[in-house]
């Protein structure tokens, strides 16, 4: 699935549309450089999952939990040294709680992911333009949409 966005609000809309394909128990690994729009995309995911809370980056807390019809567990692995530290904070417990796990800076904990992990790559094309590619291992991404414009 491919999205192009031209604003932060567009990136959030893409995240909300993407969330419509998510199921309880899904793990979403997010990739992209600093300022790529990972947190904006997760804010949209939260809205799409029916989460009413204000979503912010969990850089210093490692994980933020947001209740909703499908809970969202928002991880930021920027400060973690590897997958062992992820397991130390209870990663396996989050996986069985029936929510969606969104993981920023996934490259830092790549070894913790199962083959069924959904991967989202966000590329900053220009100041406000983004290319967002989502890959679902089970084929849910067969439809190509562009809700960002």
VMD Tcl script that builds the backbone (N, CA, C; Angstrom):
set m [mol new atoms 447]
animate dup $m
set s [atomselect $m all]
$s set {name element resname resid chain x y z} {
  {N N UNK 1 A 0.855 -1.159 0.000}
  {CA C UNK 1 A 0.000 0.000 0.000}
  {C C UNK 1 A 0.904 1.226 0.000}
  {N N UNK 2 A 0.552 2.210 -0.815}
  {CA C UNK 2 A 1.379 3.398 -0.969}
  {C C UNK 2 A 0.538 4.644 -0.756}
  {N N UNK 3 A 1.042 5.555 0.068}
  {CA C UNK 3 A 0.403 6.833 0.305}
  {C C UNK 3 A 1.417 7.926 -0.023}
  {N N UNK 4 A 0.930 9.031 -0.569}
  {CA C UNK 4 A 1.731 10.241 -0.699}
  {C C UNK 4 A 1.001 11.318 0.082}
  {N N UNK 5 A 1.730 12.053 0.903}
  {CA C UNK 5 A 1.102 13.119 1.663}
  {C C UNK 5 A 1.887 14.411 1.451}
  {N N UNK 6 A 1.194 15.531 1.626}
  {CA C UNK 6 A 1.846 16.822 1.424}
  {C C UNK 6 A 1.733 17.729 2.645}
  {N N UNK 7 A 1.368 17.140 3.788}
  {CA C UNK 7 A 1.255 17.909 5.027}
  {C C UNK 7 A 1.223 16.946 6.204}
  {N N UNK 8 A 1.410 17.486 7.396}
  {CA C UNK 8 A 1.296 16.667 8.610}
  {C C UNK 8 A -0.118 16.117 8.736}
  {N N UNK 9 A -1.110 16.946 8.430}
  {CA C UNK 9 A -2.502 16.484 8.487}
  {C C UNK 9 A -2.736 15.359 7.480}
  {N N UNK 10 A -2.109 15.444 6.321}
  {CA C UNK 10 A -2.222 14.381 5.330}
  {C C UNK 10 A -1.602 13.089 5.809}
  {N N UNK 11 A -0.476 13.199 6.519}
  {CA C UNK 11 A 0.171 12.009 7.083}
  {C C UNK 11 A -0.736 11.375 8.135}
  {N N UNK 12 A -1.403 12.212 8.923}
  {CA C UNK 12 A -2.358 11.693 9.900}
  {C C UNK 12 A -3.539 11.009 9.200}
  {N N UNK 13 A -4.037 11.594 8.123}
  {CA C UNK 13 A -5.140 10.967 7.377}
  {C C UNK 13 A -4.709 9.613 6.815}
  {N N UNK 14 A -3.473 9.541 6.331}
  {CA C UNK 14 A -2.962 8.260 5.824}
  {C C UNK 14 A -2.925 7.230 6.945}
  {N N UNK 15 A -2.487 7.644 8.140}
  {CA C UNK 15 A -2.461 6.739 9.287}
  {C C UNK 15 A -3.849 6.257 9.667}
  {N N UNK 16 A -4.838 7.155 9.598}
  {CA C UNK 16 A -6.222 6.774 9.922}
  {C C UNK 16 A -6.756 5.772 8.904}
  {N N UNK 17 A -6.478 6.000 7.622}
  {CA C UNK 17 A -6.924 5.058 6.583}
  {C C UNK 17 A -6.249 3.712 6.754}
  {N N UNK 18 A -4.963 3.728 7.028}
  {CA C UNK 18 A -4.184 2.511 7.264}
  {C C UNK 18 A -4.768 1.721 8.438}
  {N N UNK 19 A -5.160 2.421 9.500}
  {CA C UNK 19 A -5.696 1.762 10.702}
  {C C UNK 19 A -6.945 0.959 10.397}
  {N N UNK 20 A -7.668 1.320 9.343}
  {CA C UNK 20 A -8.860 0.579 8.975}
  {C C UNK 20 A -8.576 -0.856 8.572}
  {N N UNK 21 A -7.326 -1.160 8.268}
  {CA C UNK 21 A -6.932 -2.525 7.904}
  {C C UNK 21 A -6.339 -3.304 9.075}
  {N N UNK 22 A -6.164 -2.644 10.210}
  {CA C UNK 22 A -5.502 -3.293 11.337}
  {C C UNK 22 A -6.466 -4.157 12.141}
  {N N UNK 23 A -5.878 -5.157 12.794}
  {CA C UNK 23 A -6.627 -6.083 13.645}
  {C C UNK 23 A -5.972 -6.133 15.023}
  {N N UNK 24 A -6.767 -6.430 16.058}
  {CA C UNK 24 A -6.164 -6.602 17.382}
  {C C UNK 24 A -5.015 -7.612 17.314}
  {N N UNK 25 A -3.910 -7.275 17.956}
  {CA C UNK 25 A -2.736 -8.139 17.969}
  {C C UNK 25 A -1.710 -7.797 16.905}
  {N N UNK 26 A -2.030 -6.890 15.974}
  {CA C UNK 26 A -1.069 -6.509 14.941}
  {C C UNK 26 A 0.102 -5.724 15.536}
  {N N UNK 27 A 1.267 -5.952 14.963}
  {CA C UNK 27 A 2.465 -5.177 15.284}
  {C C UNK 27 A 2.839 -4.406 14.032}
  {N N UNK 28 A 2.995 -3.090 14.188}
  {CA C UNK 28 A 3.347 -2.211 13.082}
  {C C UNK 28 A 4.733 -1.634 13.360}
  {N N UNK 29 A 5.706 -2.037 12.556}
  {CA C UNK 29 A 7.075 -1.536 12.674}
  {C C UNK 29 A 7.219 -0.336 11.755}
  {N N UNK 30 A 7.575 0.813 12.332}
  {CA C UNK 30 A 7.710 2.055 11.578}
  {C C UNK 30 A 9.182 2.383 11.368}
  {N N UNK 31 A 9.507 2.765 10.136}
  {CA C UNK 31 A 10.875 3.109 9.758}
  {C C UNK 31 A 10.865 4.489 9.117}
  {N N UNK 32 A 11.874 5.271 9.395}
  {CA C UNK 32 A 12.005 6.595 8.795}
  {C C UNK 32 A 12.890 7.448 9.671}
  {N N UNK 33 A 13.564 8.371 9.069}
  {CA C UNK 33 A 14.497 9.224 9.791}
  {C C UNK 33 A 13.808 10.197 10.730}
  {N N UNK 34 A 14.623 10.935 11.449}
  {CA C UNK 34 A 14.140 11.948 12.366}
  {C C UNK 34 A 13.309 12.965 11.595}
  {N N UNK 35 A 12.106 13.239 12.059}
  {CA C UNK 35 A 11.238 14.201 11.405}
  {C C UNK 35 A 10.503 13.667 10.186}
  {N N UNK 36 A 10.541 12.361 9.972}
  {CA C UNK 36 A 9.886 11.775 8.802}
  {C C UNK 36 A 8.364 11.812 8.908}
  {N N UNK 37 A 7.834 11.803 10.123}
  {CA C UNK 37 A 6.387 11.820 10.304}
  {C C UNK 37 A 5.832 10.569 10.967}
  {N N UNK 38 A 6.697 9.799 11.637}
  {CA C UNK 38 A 6.245 8.554 12.273}
  {C C UNK 38 A 5.176 8.826 13.331}
  {N N UNK 39 A 5.402 9.825 14.183}
  {CA C UNK 39 A 4.436 10.109 15.241}
  {C C UNK 39 A 3.141 10.652 14.656}
  {N N UNK 40 A 3.208 11.470 13.622}
  {CA C UNK 40 A 1.986 11.965 12.968}
  {C C UNK 40 A 1.194 10.791 12.393}
  {N N UNK 41 A 1.883 9.836 11.788}
  {CA C UNK 41 A 1.218 8.660 11.242}
  {C C UNK 41 A 0.535 7.872 12.367}
  {N N UNK 42 A 1.204 7.719 13.509}
  {CA C UNK 42 A 0.616 6.996 14.645}
  {C C UNK 42 A -0.572 7.765 15.214}
  {N N UNK 43 A -0.505 9.105 15.230}
  {CA C UNK 43 A -1.680 9.887 15.666}
  {C C UNK 43 A -2.886 9.547 14.788}
  {N N UNK 44 A -2.657 9.438 13.491}
  {CA C UNK 44 A -3.734 9.051 12.586}
  {C C UNK 44 A -4.210 7.637 12.839}
  {N N UNK 45 A -3.261 6.735 13.087}
  {CA C UNK 45 A -3.645 5.354 13.420}
  {C C UNK 45 A -4.563 5.350 14.633}
  {N N UNK 46 A -4.202 6.125 15.651}
  {CA C UNK 46 A -5.007 6.178 16.873}
  {C C UNK 46 A -6.427 6.620 16.549}
  {N N UNK 47 A -6.542 7.680 15.758}
  {CA C UNK 47 A -7.872 8.167 15.381}
  {C C UNK 47 A -8.643 7.078 14.642}
  {N N UNK 48 A -7.972 6.391 13.714}
  {CA C UNK 48 A -8.615 5.326 12.950}
  {C C UNK 48 A -9.025 4.135 13.802}
  {N N UNK 49 A -8.342 3.934 14.923}
  {CA C UNK 49 A -8.672 2.838 15.843}
  {C C UNK 49 A -9.718 3.242 16.880}
  {N N UNK 50 A -10.139 4.512 16.861}
  {CA C UNK 50 A -11.142 4.981 17.817}
  {C C UNK 50 A -10.575 5.443 19.138}
  {N N UNK 51 A -9.270 5.721 19.180}
  {CA C UNK 51 A -8.623 6.213 20.397}
  {C C UNK 51 A -8.876 7.717 20.497}
  {N N UNK 52 A -9.413 8.161 21.631}
  {CA C UNK 52 A -9.744 9.573 21.811}
  {C C UNK 52 A -8.609 10.377 22.431}
  {N N UNK 53 A -7.649 9.727 23.048}
  {CA C UNK 53 A -6.574 10.418 23.767}
  {C C UNK 53 A -5.644 11.156 22.809}
  {N N UNK 54 A -4.962 12.173 23.341}
  {CA C UNK 54 A -3.958 12.909 22.578}
  {C C UNK 54 A -2.697 12.045 22.492}
  {N N UNK 55 A -2.237 11.791 21.296}
  {CA C UNK 55 A -1.070 10.933 21.069}
  {C C UNK 55 A 0.178 11.787 20.955}
  {N N UNK 56 A 1.204 11.407 21.724}
  {CA C UNK 56 A 2.486 12.108 21.659}
  {C C UNK 56 A 3.609 11.081 21.596}
  {N N UNK 57 A 4.780 11.550 21.225}
  {CA C UNK 57 A 5.931 10.656 21.100}
  {C C UNK 57 A 6.338 10.097 22.454}
  {N N UNK 58 A 6.544 8.786 22.534}
  {CA C UNK 58 A 6.978 8.178 23.794}
  {C C UNK 58 A 8.504 8.095 23.928}
  {N N UNK 59 A 9.231 9.059 23.362}
  {CA C UNK 59 A 10.693 9.004 23.347}
  {C C UNK 59 A 11.278 8.784 24.734}
  {N N UNK 60 A 10.773 9.471 25.737}
  {CA C UNK 60 A 11.365 9.372 27.071}
  {C C UNK 60 A 10.693 8.326 27.946}
  {N N UNK 61 A 9.469 7.936 27.600}
  {CA C UNK 61 A 8.765 6.927 28.405}
  {C C UNK 61 A 8.871 5.536 27.791}
  {N N UNK 62 A 9.374 5.418 26.589}
  {CA C UNK 62 A 9.529 4.185 25.812}
  {C C UNK 62 A 8.193 3.691 25.261}
  {N N UNK 63 A 7.129 3.684 26.072}
  {CA C UNK 63 A 5.825 3.231 25.570}
  {C C UNK 63 A 4.715 4.075 26.182}
  {N N UNK 64 A 3.752 4.456 25.336}
  {CA C UNK 64 A 2.518 5.104 25.781}
  {C C UNK 64 A 1.367 4.163 25.452}
  {N N UNK 65 A 0.447 4.031 26.397}
  {CA C UNK 65 A -0.726 3.181 26.202}
  {C C UNK 65 A -1.953 4.062 26.025}
  {N N UNK 66 A -2.732 3.770 24.988}
  {CA C UNK 66 A -3.936 4.538 24.699}
  {C C UNK 66 A -5.130 3.591 24.646}
  {N N UNK 67 A -6.080 3.745 25.580}
  {CA C UNK 67 A -7.264 2.882 25.560}
  {C C UNK 67 A -8.215 3.272 24.434}
  {N N UNK 68 A -8.950 2.306 23.970}
  {CA C UNK 68 A -9.944 2.531 22.925}
  {C C UNK 68 A -10.582 1.215 22.571}
  {N N UNK 69 A -11.471 1.204 21.588}
  {CA C UNK 69 A -12.079 -0.057 21.158}
  {C C UNK 69 A -11.008 -1.103 20.827}
  {N N UNK 70 A -9.953 -0.654 20.185}
  {CA C UNK 70 A -8.736 -1.456 20.011}
  {C C UNK 70 A -7.625 -0.623 20.629}
  {N N UNK 71 A -7.079 -1.051 21.773}
  {CA C UNK 71 A -6.029 -0.264 22.420}
  {C C UNK 71 A -4.805 -0.114 21.511}
  {N N UNK 72 A -4.118 1.013 21.682}
  {CA C UNK 72 A -2.896 1.279 20.937}
  {C C UNK 72 A -1.736 1.382 21.917}
  {N N UNK 73 A -0.685 0.617 21.648}
  {CA C UNK 73 A 0.541 0.661 22.438}
  {C C UNK 73 A 1.617 1.244 21.529}
  {N N UNK 74 A 2.052 2.453 21.855}
  {CA C UNK 74 A 2.951 3.235 21.002}
  {C C UNK 74 A 4.354 3.224 21.612}
  {N N UNK 75 A 5.265 2.551 20.935}
  {CA C UNK 75 A 6.640 2.392 21.406}
  {C C UNK 75 A 7.586 3.299 20.631}
  {N N UNK 76 A 8.621 3.778 21.305}
  {CA C UNK 76 A 9.701 4.513 20.649}
  {C C UNK 76 A 11.006 3.856 21.073}
  {N N UNK 77 A 11.678 3.225 20.130}
  {CA C UNK 77 A 12.888 2.450 20.416}
  {C C UNK 77 A 14.170 3.243 20.189}
  {N N UNK 78 A 14.051 4.554 19.999}
  {CA C UNK 78 A 15.214 5.394 19.697}
  {C C UNK 78 A 16.315 5.241 20.737}
  {N N UNK 79 A 15.946 5.178 21.997}
  {CA C UNK 79 A 16.927 5.134 23.084}
  {C C UNK 79 A 17.314 3.717 23.509}
  {N N UNK 80 A 16.693 2.705 22.918}
  {CA C UNK 80 A 17.017 1.333 23.300}
  {C C UNK 80 A 18.235 0.822 22.543}
  {N N UNK 81 A 19.011 0.004 23.207}
  {CA C UNK 81 A 20.231 -0.536 22.621}
  {C C UNK 81 A 20.014 -1.803 21.816}
  {N N UNK 82 A 18.843 -2.408 21.901}
  {CA C UNK 82 A 18.593 -3.634 21.154}
  {C C UNK 82 A 17.358 -4.338 21.655}
  {N N UNK 83 A 17.036 -5.476 21.035}
  {CA C UNK 83 A 15.800 -6.190 21.378}
  {C C UNK 83 A 15.767 -6.711 22.810}
  {N N UNK 84 A 16.908 -6.990 23.415}
  {CA C UNK 84 A 16.897 -7.468 24.801}
  {C C UNK 84 A 16.239 -6.449 25.723}
  {N N UNK 85 A 16.511 -5.176 25.496}
  {CA C UNK 85 A 15.909 -4.127 26.319}
  {C C UNK 85 A 14.401 -4.042 26.092}
  {N N UNK 86 A 13.952 -4.340 24.886}
  {CA C UNK 86 A 12.521 -4.348 24.593}
  {C C UNK 86 A 11.827 -5.446 25.398}
  {N N UNK 87 A 12.432 -6.612 25.450}
  {CA C UNK 87 A 11.842 -7.707 26.222}
  {C C UNK 87 A 11.858 -7.393 27.718}
  {N N UNK 88 A 12.855 -6.636 28.179}
  {CA C UNK 88 A 12.928 -6.262 29.593}
  {C C UNK 88 A 11.775 -5.355 30.012}
  {N N UNK 89 A 11.221 -4.577 29.077}
  {CA C UNK 89 A 10.101 -3.696 29.436}
  {C C UNK 89 A 8.745 -4.381 29.251}
  {N N UNK 90 A 8.743 -5.673 28.946}
  {CA C UNK 90 A 7.492 -6.431 28.879}
  {C C UNK 90 A 6.878 -6.540 27.506}
  {N N UNK 91 A 7.680 -6.499 26.455}
  {CA C UNK 91 A 7.191 -6.593 25.078}
  {C C UNK 91 A 6.201 -7.736 24.887}
  {N N UNK 92 A 6.540 -8.915 25.385}
  {CA C UNK 92 A 5.683 -10.085 25.185}
  {C C UNK 92 A 4.309 -9.900 25.830}
  {N N UNK 93 A 4.257 -9.176 26.950}
  {CA C UNK 93 A 2.966 -8.906 27.599}
  {C C UNK 93 A 2.084 -8.032 26.715}
  {N N UNK 94 A 2.679 -7.044 26.063}
  {CA C UNK 94 A 1.904 -6.172 25.171}
  {C C UNK 94 A 1.352 -6.958 23.972}
  {N N UNK 95 A 2.093 -7.918 23.500}
  {CA C UNK 95 A 1.674 -8.677 22.320}
  {C C UNK 95 A 0.405 -9.489 22.542}
  {N N UNK 96 A 0.110 -9.832 23.779}
  {CA C UNK 96 A -1.063 -10.674 24.062}
  {C C UNK 96 A -2.234 -9.889 24.654}
  {N N UNK 97 A -2.139 -8.574 24.676}
  {CA C UNK 97 A -3.181 -7.755 25.304}
  {C C UNK 97 A -4.305 -7.349 24.352}
  {N N UNK 98 A -4.261 -7.782 23.103}
  {CA C UNK 98 A -5.361 -7.526 22.185}
  {C C UNK 98 A -5.397 -6.140 21.581}
  {N N UNK 99 A -4.283 -5.445 21.642}
  {CA C UNK 99 A -4.220 -4.124 21.029}
  {C C UNK 99 A -3.328 -4.152 19.803}
  {N N UNK 100 A -3.058 -2.967 19.274}
  {CA C UNK 100 A -2.119 -2.795 18.177}
  {C C UNK 100 A -0.852 -2.171 18.757}
  {N N UNK 101 A 0.293 -2.736 18.415}
  {CA C UNK 101 A 1.582 -2.192 18.836}
  {C C UNK 101 A 2.189 -1.435 17.660}
  {N N UNK 102 A 2.420 -0.137 17.833}
  {CA C UNK 102 A 3.085 0.696 16.826}
  {C C UNK 102 A 4.472 1.010 17.356}
  {N N UNK 103 A 5.505 0.668 16.586}
  {CA C UNK 103 A 6.880 0.758 17.075}
  {C C UNK 103 A 7.691 1.706 16.191}
  {N N UNK 104 A 8.049 2.873 16.754}
  {CA C UNK 104 A 8.931 3.803 16.054}
  {C C UNK 104 A 10.387 3.382 16.267}
  {N N UNK 105 A 11.238 3.711 15.305}
  {CA C UNK 105 A 12.660 3.346 15.328}
  {C C UNK 105 A 12.815 1.832 15.427}
  {N N UNK 106 A 12.056 1.135 14.622}
  {CA C UNK 106 A 12.033 -0.329 14.625}
  {C C UNK 106 A 13.372 -0.951 14.274}
  {N N UNK 107 A 14.187 -0.246 13.504}
  {CA C UNK 107 A 15.483 -0.803 13.127}
  {C C UNK 107 A 16.351 -1.124 14.352}
  {N N UNK 108 A 16.066 -0.495 15.494}
  {CA C UNK 108 A 16.841 -0.744 16.712}
  {C C UNK 108 A 16.472 -2.046 17.413}
  {N N UNK 109 A 15.333 -2.634 17.047}
  {CA C UNK 109 A 14.869 -3.866 17.695}
  {C C UNK 109 A 14.389 -4.890 16.672}
  {N N UNK 110 A 14.929 -4.840 15.486}
  {CA C UNK 110 A 14.485 -5.674 14.360}
  {C C UNK 110 A 14.366 -7.156 14.732}
  {N N UNK 111 A 15.270 -7.666 15.536}
  {CA C UNK 111 A 15.263 -9.087 15.888}
  {C C UNK 111 A 14.084 -9.490 16.773}
  {N N UNK 112 A 13.357 -8.523 17.303}
  {CA C UNK 112 A 12.215 -8.837 18.173}
  {C C UNK 112 A 10.937 -9.107 17.377}
  {N N UNK 113 A 10.933 -8.819 16.093}
  {CA C UNK 113 A 9.710 -8.927 15.302}
  {C C UNK 113 A 9.522 -10.303 14.694}
  {N N UNK 114 A 8.255 -10.724 14.663}
  {CA C UNK 114 A 7.864 -11.971 13.999}
  {C C UNK 114 A 7.727 -11.715 12.494}
  {N N UNK 115 A 7.699 -12.771 11.703}
  {CA C UNK 115 A 7.531 -12.599 10.251}
  {C C UNK 115 A 6.216 -11.914 9.857}
  {N N UNK 116 A 5.194 -11.952 10.728}
  {CA C UNK 116 A 3.911 -11.339 10.382}
  {C C UNK 116 A 3.818 -9.856 10.749}
  {N N UNK 117 A 4.927 -9.259 11.134}
  {CA C UNK 117 A 4.960 -7.837 11.470}
  {C C UNK 117 A 4.670 -7.003 10.217}
  {N N UNK 118 A 3.807 -6.010 10.384}
  {CA C UNK 118 A 3.477 -5.079 9.306}
  {C C UNK 118 A 4.547 -3.991 9.310}
  {N N UNK 119 A 5.098 -3.689 8.149}
  {CA C UNK 119 A 6.197 -2.723 8.058}
  {C C UNK 119 A 5.756 -1.482 7.294}
  {N N UNK 120 A 6.030 -0.330 7.906}
  {CA C UNK 120 A 5.682 0.955 7.304}
  {C C UNK 120 A 6.958 1.780 7.178}
  {N N UNK 121 A 7.279 2.169 5.953}
  {CA C UNK 121 A 8.457 3.000 5.679}
  {C C UNK 121 A 7.976 4.385 5.269}
  {N N UNK 122 A 8.448 5.393 5.999}
  {CA C UNK 122 A 8.077 6.773 5.705}
  {C C UNK 122 A 9.322 7.501 5.218}
  {N N UNK 123 A 9.215 8.055 4.020}
  {CA C UNK 123 A 10.351 8.760 3.424}
  {C C UNK 123 A 9.983 10.223 3.228}
  {N N UNK 124 A 10.835 11.098 3.724}
  {CA C UNK 124 A 10.645 12.533 3.558}
  {C C UNK 124 A 11.146 12.905 2.164}
  {N N UNK 125 A 10.238 13.325 1.278}
  {CA C UNK 125 A 10.604 13.669 -0.091}
  {C C UNK 125 A 11.014 15.136 -0.201}
  {N N UNK 126 A 10.263 15.999 0.470}
  {CA C UNK 126 A 10.536 17.427 0.543}
  {C C UNK 126 A 10.125 17.875 1.928}
  {N N UNK 127 A 10.104 19.182 2.154}
  {CA C UNK 127 A 9.761 19.707 3.476}
  {C C UNK 127 A 8.519 19.061 4.068}
  {N N UNK 128 A 7.411 19.081 3.333}
  {CA C UNK 128 A 6.170 18.545 3.888}
  {C C UNK 128 A 5.658 17.318 3.139}
  {N N UNK 129 A 6.336 16.896 2.089}
  {CA C UNK 129 A 5.883 15.750 1.300}
  {C C UNK 129 A 6.488 14.447 1.818}
  {N N UNK 130 A 5.649 13.430 1.879}
  {CA C UNK 130 A 6.084 12.125 2.358}
  {C C UNK 130 A 5.599 11.029 1.416}
  {N N UNK 131 A 6.404 9.991 1.330}
  {CA C UNK 131 A 6.015 8.747 0.681}
  {C C UNK 131 A 5.927 7.710 1.788}
  {N N UNK 132 A 4.784 7.068 1.903}
  {CA C UNK 132 A 4.549 6.091 2.974}
  {C C UNK 132 A 4.193 4.762 2.328}
  {N N UNK 133 A 5.019 3.765 2.592}
  {CA C UNK 133 A 4.805 2.435 2.036}
  {C C UNK 133 A 4.500 1.480 3.176}
  {N N UNK 134 A 3.368 0.793 3.081}
  {CA C UNK 134 A 2.968 -0.178 4.109}
  {C C UNK 134 A 2.905 -1.558 3.471}
  {N N UNK 135 A 3.515 -2.526 4.133}
  {CA C UNK 135 A 3.525 -3.906 3.633}
  {C C UNK 135 A 2.945 -4.847 4.685}
  {N N UNK 136 A 1.866 -5.509 4.310}
  {CA C UNK 136 A 1.216 -6.494 5.167}
  {C C UNK 136 A 1.639 -7.884 4.687}
  {N N UNK 137 A 2.320 -8.667 5.505}
  {CA C UNK 137 A 2.737 -10.009 5.076}
  {C C UNK 137 A 1.586 -10.920 4.667}
  {N N UNK 138 A 0.388 -10.663 5.206}
  {CA C UNK 138 A -0.745 -11.532 4.881}
  {C C UNK 138 A -1.554 -11.046 3.674}
  {N N UNK 139 A -1.092 -9.981 3.008}
  {CA C UNK 139 A -1.745 -9.534 1.789}
  {C C UNK 139 A -2.868 -8.536 1.958}
  {N N UNK 140 A -3.111 -8.028 3.157}
  {CA C UNK 140 A -4.177 -7.042 3.366}
  {C C UNK 140 A -3.918 -5.749 2.594}
  {N N UNK 141 A -2.704 -5.554 2.117}
  {CA C UNK 141 A -2.333 -4.302 1.457}
  {C C UNK 141 A -2.507 -4.355 -0.057}
  {N N UNK 142 A -3.356 -5.217 -0.532}
  {CA C UNK 142 A -3.540 -5.371 -1.978}
  {C C UNK 142 A -4.162 -4.142 -2.632}
  {N N UNK 143 A -4.842 -3.315 -1.844}
  {CA C UNK 143 A -5.487 -2.120 -2.391}
  {C C UNK 143 A -4.511 -0.953 -2.290}
  {N N UNK 144 A -4.382 -0.173 -3.341}
  {CA C UNK 144 A -3.493 0.981 -3.349}
  {C C UNK 144 A -4.333 2.252 -3.236}
  {N N UNK 145 A -4.152 2.973 -2.117}
  {CA C UNK 145 A -4.934 4.183 -1.881}
  {C C UNK 145 A -4.011 5.369 -1.750}
  {N N UNK 146 A -4.581 6.566 -1.814}
  {CA C UNK 146 A -3.817 7.782 -1.582}
  {C C UNK 146 A -4.705 8.812 -0.880}
  {N N UNK 147 A -4.967 8.607 0.445}
  {CA C UNK 147 A -5.837 9.525 1.154}
  {C C UNK 147 A -5.139 10.818 1.560}
  {N N UNK 148 A -3.859 10.957 1.274}
  {CA C UNK 148 A -3.112 12.107 1.742}
  {C C UNK 148 A -3.397 13.385 0.987}
  {N N UNK 149 A -3.962 13.306 -0.198}
  {CA C UNK 149 A -4.220 14.526 -0.977}
  {C C UNK 149 A -5.693 14.861 -0.938}
}
mol reanalyze $m
mol bondsrecalc $m
mol representation Tube
mol addrep $m
